[in-house]
Amino acid sequence: MARTPAHRLAYRVHFAAIGWADRHGHAGFAPGRLAALLGKEGKPLSEQSTRNAVARAKELDLVSPRWALTLDPGHTRHWILRI
């Protein structure tokens, strides 16, 4: 359902968090992975659209407000969502 463009983006973020969560409720996404999951027709979402979708999911309490966008030492962006 996270890949289904018919659903609103905030709910797709929620579905992705559930679908990729580990046993602690954390869903980690490698650089570009969440944007690729949320994109359509093979085109990933832009970074800004991905950030907006996660922010909206947070506002709707679909993911924990403690979600994070982390940077590793090489400044690679990783999303970590908590459900």
C-alpha positions as CSV (number, residue, x, y, z in Angstrom):
1,M,0.0,0.0,0.0
2,A,3.0,2.3,0.5
3,R,3.6,2.1,-3.3
4,T,0.0,2.7,-4.3
5,P,-0.3,6.3,-5.7
6,A,-4.1,6.2,-5.1
7,H,-3.5,6.7,-1.4
8,R,-2.6,10.1,0.1
9,L,1.1,10.6,0.7
10,A,0.8,10.9,4.5
11,Y,-0.9,7.5,4.7
12,R,1.7,6.0,2.3
13,V,4.4,7.2,4.7
14,H,2.5,5.4,7.5
15,F,2.2,2.2,5.4
16,A,5.9,2.3,4.7
17,A,6.8,2.8,8.3
18,I,4.7,-0.2,9.3
19,G,5.9,-2.4,6.4
20,W,9.6,-1.8,6.9
21,A,9.6,-1.5,10.8
22,D,11.9,-3.7,12.8
23,R,10.8,-5.3,16.1
24,H,11.4,-2.0,17.9
25,G,9.0,-0.1,15.6
26,H,11.8,1.7,13.7
27,A,11.8,1.8,9.9
28,G,15.1,2.9,8.4
29,F,15.3,3.9,4.8
30,A,18.5,4.2,2.8
31,P,19.1,7.4,0.9
32,G,16.4,7.8,-1.8
33,R,14.6,4.7,-0.8
34,L,11.6,6.4,0.9
35,A,11.3,8.9,-2.0
36,A,11.4,6.0,-4.5
37,L,8.7,4.1,-2.5
38,L,6.5,7.2,-2.5
39,G,7.0,8.2,-6.1
40,K,4.9,7.1,-9.0
41,E,5.6,5.9,-12.5
42,G,9.1,5.0,-11.6
43,K,9.9,8.6,-10.7
44,P,10.9,9.3,-7.0
45,L,9.5,12.2,-5.0
46,S,11.6,15.2,-4.6
47,E,13.4,15.7,-1.3
48,Q,11.0,18.5,-0.4
49,S,7.9,16.5,-1.2
50,T,9.2,13.6,0.8
51,R,9.9,15.9,3.8
52,N,6.4,17.3,3.4
53,A,4.8,13.9,3.3
54,V,6.6,12.8,6.5
55,A,5.7,16.1,8.2
56,R,2.0,15.6,7.3
57,A,2.1,12.0,8.6
58,K,3.5,13.3,11.8
59,E,0.8,15.9,12.1
60,L,-1.8,13.3,11.7
61,D,-0.1,11.0,14.3
62,L,0.5,8.4,11.7
63,V,4.2,8.2,12.7
64,S,5.8,9.2,15.9
65,P,6.6,12.9,16.2
66,R,10.2,11.7,17.0
67,W,10.9,10.8,13.4
68,A,14.3,11.8,12.2
69,L,16.3,12.6,9.1
70,T,19.8,11.7,10.0
71,L,23.1,12.4,8.3
72,D,26.0,9.9,8.3
73,P,29.6,11.1,8.2
74,G,29.4,11.3,4.4
75,H,26.3,13.6,4.7
76,T,24.1,10.9,3.3
77,R,20.4,11.3,4.3
78,H,18.6,8.4,6.0
79,W,15.0,8.5,7.1
80,I,14.2,6.7,10.4
81,L,10.5,6.6,11.1
82,R,8.9,5.3,14.3
83,I,5.4,3.9,14.5
